[in-house]
Amino acid sequence: MNVIVILCDTLRRDHCGPYHQGRPLNCCWSDEAPDWVVPTPNIDRLAARGTVFDRCYCGSTPCMPARRDIYTGRYEFLERGWGPLDEDDADLPRQVSGPPNRSVQWAIDQGYRVSSLITDHFHLWEQGAGNYHMGYTGFDFVRGCEADAYYTAPETDFPHPETDRHTKNERHWRNVHHIRQSEADYFCAQVFRKAATWLERNYPAHQDFYLHLDVFDPHEPWDPPEEILKQFDPRGYDVSDVGAAPPYCAWRDELNESQFMAYRARYAAKVVFLDRWLGHLFDALDRLDLWKDTLVILTTDHATYNGDHGRIGKLQTHQFDAVGHIPFIMAHPEVGHGERRSQLVQLVDLYPTVLAAVDRPLPDVPEGRPLHGIDLVPVLEDAQGSTREYAVYGQFGKSVSITDGNWVLHQSPVPKNRPLYWYGYHLSKFMDYDLGTYANGRRQVIDCMSWPTPTWLSYKPADMNELKNLADEEPGQLRRMQRALRGELMRLHAPLEQLDRLNLRVIY
């Protein structure tokens, strides 16, 4: 079976039709949301062919940690933060396609499969994370998005918001000035166009292929075509002091109501534009009759605050529902069509699922470093199939979250947030952590403040957006979830000092 994974960065679940089901956003699960309906007919189109998972949680956040979860089948956030693949990682594309620097024919003769990465996500090749593409049979980068260091001229004579003059998004506008002549030149449009072309050239010549699309939209910069933006904000781009990306903040601290609404409208329009070009890929699947032997998976790395908990942007606080609870849709050729599943699934599950689908074995793993992912194809085949009792997720050095699908705990660390170690020889380059000298496979994290938000307990059936903290009202449930978190950390072979950092060594 062929596999196509479509990873869209920062895609909110409530902006996807299979989850909002035609309702305005503020009638879904957060009355802090605007009253727009966000149409996504092509995501709906995929869901009609596939299975919608209602309880998918991210894993490691933000962008690149989530990708290492996908590429290794293990949670990264318990051991380190943002970084590249390690030399001894049995990364997913190499498990599909074999050792590098061999001929395509040699790999096929040895039982490997052809794989390809098509992406506009420049983090994949920038300093601090730039080796995620190396295991694929082939890869194609769409240049110019966000802070991609592509064009250097002109100095000032190109359109860009004044607020972006001294931010990394100035590079984005400079690149756009050279690249964008029509809608088809937008970055996500280029990814989906290239993907359709790849399919036309490679199918049916290659069977059991793995095509991985890493699409930066709807991550900032939020610069959708104005005709779509005006569906949500009649002012279009005629709003002062609004750039390509909002600050990550409690929005009332740094934005006025006009700016806040403009950013939310731009995000919604970005999702609609992404969905429009997703249809270009699905049209190619129709033309080539690929649905009959291809597993298509659509998901994201994490979402973003868009007014939830009074915030806009990512990070800042616990991985509340708005960020940690993500869309996940699988369209299998034969089973699960038009169905939903309530089992807990996570991004680490992509690793064994892809390998099983392309008929490649799981790798042998070192003792004490088990795979954390679960093959999801059996759950498509059997609606009663099991996955996991708990999902765990978080960002390195911050709080750690756990849910059983009903109760969710965001466990804050002790005040000094120690002991904390960064495992692996790579330094922290993209997100700043103060690291000590490398010794015995790790570096001490010298100074790392966690989120100031206290330990938080919510009951999701009554409070989907996790707005009310029940930690004081429900001490029994708090202790139950803390014991569950301690048990999961030990089952996952997490570094034992996490128990001390999170004050879980003894639970009364």
ZAMARGU-4260 file (C-alpha; in steps of 0.2 Angstrom, whole numbers, plus 5000, padded with zeros to 4 digits):
<rodrens>
0) 5000/5000/5000 | 5006/5018/4996 | 5006/5031/5010 | 5004/5050/5009 | 5006/5059/5025
5) 5001/5078/5025 | 5008/5087/5040 | 5001/5105/5041 | 5009/5116/5054 | 4999/5124/5067
10) 4981/5118/5061 | 4967/5121/5074 | 4955/5107/5076 | 4940/5118/5077 | 4944/5126/5060
15) 4942/5109/5051 | 4925/5104/5045 | 4925/5086/5051 | 4927/5093/5069 | 4916/5109/5068
20) 4903/5101/5057 | 4897/5117/5050 | 4895/5126/5066 | 4902/5143/5070 | 4918/5142/5080
25) 4910/5150/5096 | 4897/5136/5095 | 4910/5122/5095 | 4919/5121/5112 | 4925/5139/5116
30) 4913/5154/5117 | 4930/5164/5116 | 4930/5160/5098 | 4923/5171/5084 | 4906/5167/5076
35) 4913/5162/5059 | 4910/5146/5050 | 4927/5141/5042 | 4923/5131/5026 | 4935/5117/5022
40) 4927/5106/5009 | 4942/5097/5004 | 4946/5091/5022 | 4928/5086/5023 | 4931/5077/5007
45) 4945/5067/5015 | 4935/5063/5030 | 4921/5056/5020 | 4933/5044/5012 | 4941/5040/5029
50) 4941/5040/5048 | 4941/5055/5059 | 4950/5053/5076 | 4942/5063/5089 | 4955/5061/5103
55) 4972/5065/5095 | 4985/5073/5106 | 5001/5081/5099 | 5016/5074/5109 | 5032/5085/5109
60) 5030/5103/5105 | 5033/5115/5096 | 5037/5112/5077 | 5054/5102/5076 | 5051/5092/5092
65) 5034/5086/5085 | 5044/5081/5069 | 5056/5071/5079 | 5042/5061/5087 | 5036/5057/5069
70) 5053/5052/5063 | 5058/5042/5077 | 5042/5035/5085 | 5047/5042/5102 | 5043/5057/5112
75) 5057/5069/5112 | 5051/5082/5125 | 5056/5072/5140 | 5074/5071/5135 | 5078/5087/5125
80) 5071/5102/5115 | 5072/5108/5097 | 5086/5099/5088 | 5091/5088/5073 | 5090/5070/5071
85) 5104/5061/5080 | 5116/5049/5071 | 5109/5034/5079 | 5091/5038/5076 | 5082/5025/5066
90) 5073/5038/5057 | 5057/5034/5048 | 5063/5038/5030 | 5078/5027/5031 | 5068/5013/5038
95) 5057/5015/5022 | 5071/5018/5009 | 5087/5011/5016 | 5104/5018/5018 | 5109/5034/5009
100) 5119/5036/4994 | 5113/5020/4985 | 5105/5019/4969 | 5086/5019/4968 | 5086/5002/4960
105) 5098/4995/4973 | 5086/5000/4986 | 5071/4992/4977 | 5080/4976/4974 | 5084/4975/4993
110) 5066/4976/4997 | 5065/4995/5002 | 5052/5007/4996 | 5054/5024/4987 | 5050/5039/4998
115) 5049/5058/4995 | 5048/5073/5005 | 5040/5089/4998 | 5040/5104/5009 | 5041/5123/5011
120) 5045/5121/5030 | 5062/5129/5031 | 5065/5123/5048 | 5069/5106/5041 | 5086/5113/5033
125) 5090/5128/5044 | 5104/5128/5058 | 5098/5118/5073 | 5087/5105/5064 | 5093/5104/5046
130) 5095/5085/5043 | 5077/5078/5043 | 5077/5077/5024 | 5092/5066/5022 | 5084/5049/5023
135) 5072/5050/5009 | 5075/5043/4992 | 5071/5061/4985 | 5066/5078/4992 | 5061/5095/4985
140) 5061/5111/4995 | 5050/5126/4990 | 5061/5141/4995 | 5056/5157/5002 | 5044/5155/5017
145) 5045/5164/5033 | 5064/5168/5038 | 5071/5157/5024 | 5087/5166/5019 | 5084/5166/5000
150) 5084/5183/4992 | 5094/5198/4998 | 5089/5212/4986 | 5082/5224/4985 | 5086/5234/5001
155) 5070/5242/5005 | 5059/5244/4989 | 5047/5230/4992 | 5030/5230/5000 | 5029/5224/5018
160) 5021/5229/5034 | 5030/5242/5044 | 5029/5232/5060 | 5039/5218/5051 | 5054/5229/5046
165) 5065/5222/5060 | 5057/5204/5062 | 5062/5188/5054 | 5046/5190/5043 | 5055/5204/5033
170) 5064/5191/5024 | 5047/5183/5020 | 5041/5198/5012 | 5057/5201/5002 | 5056/5183/4996
175) 5037/5185/4991 | 5042/5201/4981 | 5052/5190/4969 | 5042/5174/4969 | 5023/5178/4970
180) 5015/5182/4954 | 4999/5173/4956 | 4989/5162/4968 | 4998/5146/4962 | 5015/5154/4968
185) 5010/5154/4986 | 5020/5142/4996 | 5007/5129/5001 | 5001/5130/4983 | 5018/5126/4976
190) 5019/5111/4988 | 5003/5103/4983 | 5007/5106/4964 | 5024/5098/4966 | 5016/5083/4975
195) 5003/5081/4961 | 5017/5081/4948 | 5027/5069/4959 | 5012/5057/4959 | 5010/5058/4940
200) 5028/5054/4937 | 5031/5041/4950 | 5014/5031/4950 | 5012/5017/4945 | 5031/5015/4942
205) 5034/5014/4961 | 5022/5004/4972 | 5021/5005/4991 | 5029/5022/4990 | 5029/5035/5005
210) 5026/5053/5001 | 5028/5065/5015 | 5021/5083/5013 | 5027/5095/5026 | 5017/5111/5024
215) 5021/5126/5033 | 5003/5133/5032 | 4993/5139/5042 | 5009/5143/5053 | 5013/5162/5052
220) 5016/5172/5041 | 4997/5174/5040 | 4996/5182/5022 | 4982/5174/5013 | 4974/5181/4997
225) 4964/5196/5002 | 4948/5190/4993 | 4948/5175/5006 | 4953/5186/5020 | 4938/5198/5017
230) 4926/5183/5020 | 4931/5185/5039 | 4937/5203/5040 | 4929/5216/5027 | 4944/5227/5030
235) 4955/5215/5022 | 4973/5221/5024 | 4968/5239/5028 | 4972/5237/5046 | 4985/5247/5055
240) 5000/5240/5065 | 4996/5222/5060 | 5011/5211/5053 | 5013/5194/5047 | 5012/5186/5064
245) 5005/5191/5081 | 5015/5192/5097 | 5013/5176/5107 | 5005/5184/5122 | 4990/5187/5133
250) 4982/5197/5119 | 4975/5211/5129 | 4993/5216/5135 | 4999/5220/5118 | 4985/5221/5105
255) 4969/5231/5104 | 4953/5223/5098 | 4955/5228/5080 | 4972/5220/5079 | 4966/5205/5088
260) 4951/5202/5076 | 4963/5205/5061 | 4975/5192/5066 | 4961/5179/5070 | 4953/5183/5053
265) 4970/5180/5044 | 4972/5163/5052 | 4955/5158/5047 | 4958/5163/5029 | 4975/5154/5029
270) 4966/5138/5033 | 4953/5141/5020 | 4967/5144/5007 | 4976/5128/5013 | 4961/5118/5010
275) 4958/5125/4993 | 4975/5119/4987 | 4973/5103/4997 | 4960/5100/4984 | 4973/5101/4970
280) 4981/5086/4977 | 4965/5076/4980 | 4960/5079/4962 | 4977/5071/4957 | 4972/5056/4967
285) 4956/5055/4958 | 4964/5056/4941 | 4976/5043/4945 | 4964/5032/4954 | 4976/5031/4969
290) 4963/5030/4983 | 4961/5012/4979 | 4979/5007/4986 | 4984/5023/4996 | 4983/5027/5014
295) 4981/5046/5016 | 4984/5054/5033 | 4981/5072/5037 | 4987/5080/5054 | 4997/5094/5062
300) 5011/5096/5074 | 5001/5106/5086 | 4988/5121/5086 | 4989/5138/5093 | 4979/5150/5104
305) 4967/5161/5095 | 4959/5169/5110 | 4958/5154/5121 | 4963/5157/5139 | 4964/5176/5133
310) 4980/5172/5123 | 4986/5172/5105 | 5000/5162/5098 | 5008/5146/5104 | 5019/5142/5119
315) 5017/5154/5135 | 5007/5141/5146 | 5001/5123/5147 | 4997/5113/5132 | 4978/5117/5134
320) 4966/5109/5122 | 4967/5123/5110 | 4986/5118/5107 | 4987/5100/5112 | 4971/5092/5105
325) 4974/5091/5086 | 4965/5085/5070 | 4970/5067/5064 | 4961/5059/5049 | 4966/5043/5040
330) 4958/5038/5023 | 4962/5019/5021 | 4958/5011/5004 | 4946/4998/5011 | 4941/5001/5029
335) 4934/5014/5041 | 4926/5025/5027 | 4915/5039/5035 | 4918/5033/5052 | 4925/5041/5068
340) 4936/5034/5082 | 4937/5039/5100 | 4954/5030/5104 | 4968/5040/5110 | 4981/5043/5096
345) 4997/5053/5095 | 5010/5059/5082 | 5022/5045/5087 | 5009/5033/5080 | 5014/5038/5062
350) 5030/5029/5063 | 5024/5011/5065 | 5008/5015/5055 | 5018/5020/5040 | 5030/5006/5041
355) 5016/4993/5042 | 5007/5001/5028 | 5022/5000/5016 | 5026/4983/5022 | 5043/4987/5031
360) 5048/4980/5048 | 5050/4990/5064 | 5068/4992/5068 | 5077/4983/5083 | 5078/4996/5097
365) 5091/4997/5111 | 5086/4991/5128 | 5078/5005/5138 | 5073/5015/5123 | 5057/5007/5116
370) 5046/5014/5103 | 5031/5024/5109 | 5020/5023/5094 | 5006/5011/5090 | 5001/5005/5072
375) 4984/5012/5069 | 4978/5002/5054 | 4971/4988/5066 | 4960/5002/5074 | 4954/5007/5057
380) 4949/4989/5054 | 4941/4986/5071 | 4932/5001/5079 | 4934/4992/5096 | 4953/4991/5094
385) 4964/4998/5108 | 4978/5010/5107 | 4984/5018/5124 | 4976/5021/5141 | 4984/5039/5142
390) 4992/5052/5130 | 5006/5062/5137 | 5012/5078/5129 | 5022/5094/5132 | 5037/5105/5129
395) 5055/5101/5135 | 5058/5109/5152 | 5040/5115/5155 | 5024/5107/5162 | 5020/5089/5156
400) 5002/5085/5152 | 4992/5069/5152 | 4974/5064/5148 | 4964/5048/5148 | 4952/5057/5136
405) 4941/5064/5149 | 4952/5070/5163 | 4967/5080/5159 | 4981/5085/5170 | 4995/5098/5166
410) 5008/5095/5180 | 5019/5110/5184 | 5037/5107/5190 | 5044/5112/5207 | 5049/5130/5208
415) 5067/5128/5203 | 5063/5117/5189 | 5077/5105/5193 | 5085/5093/5190 | 5084/5094/5171
420) 5095/5087/5158 | 5097/5089/5140 | 5100/5072/5132 | 5111/5071/5117 | 5127/5079/5111
425) 5119/5093/5100 | 5117/5110/5107 | 5101/5121/5109 | 5102/5132/5094 | 5084/5138/5089
430) 5076/5139/5106 | 5087/5145/5120 | 5092/5134/5134 | 5107/5137/5145 | 5116/5121/5144
435) 5131/5114/5153 | 5146/5104/5148 | 5142/5087/5139 | 5146/5072/5149 | 5139/5054/5150
440) 5127/5057/5136 | 5119/5073/5143 | 5120/5091/5147 | 5114/5100/5163 | 5101/5113/5160
445) 5107/5127/5171 | 5093/5139/5171 | 5076/5136/5164 | 5060/5144/5170 | 5044/5134/5167
450) 5027/5142/5163 | 5020/5152/5178 | 5003/5143/5177 | 5000/5132/5192 | 4996/5113/5190
455) 4979/5112/5182 | 4966/5098/5181 | 4951/5099/5170 | 4936/5087/5166 | 4934/5088/5147
460) 4916/5082/5144 | 4910/5098/5154 | 4925/5110/5150 | 4932/5105/5133 | 4943/5121/5132
465) 4950/5117/5150 | 4945/5135/5156 | 4942/5129/5174 | 4955/5122/5186 | 4948/5108/5197
470) 4965/5104/5205 | 4958/5110/5222 | 4940/5104/5220 | 4945/5087/5215 | 4960/5081/5225
475) 4956/5062/5222 | 4956/5064/5203 | 4971/5075/5204 | 4981/5062/5214 | 4974/5048/5202
480) 4980/5058/5186 | 4997/5062/5195 | 4999/5043/5199 | 4995/5039/5180 | 5008/5052/5174
485) 5021/5044/5186 | 5017/5027/5179 | 5017/5033/5161 | 5034/5041/5163 | 5042/5025/5170
490) 5033/5015/5156 | 5040/5026/5143 | 5058/5025/5151 | 5058/5044/5153 | 5074/5050/5163
495) 5070/5047/5181 | 5074/5065/5186 | 5058/5070/5178 | 5049/5062/5193 | 5059/5074/5205
500) 5057/5089/5193 | 5038/5087/5192 | 5036/5082/5211 | 5030/5065/5207 | 5042/5054/5217
505) 5029/5053/5231 | 5011/5056/5229 | 5000/5057/5245
</rodrens>
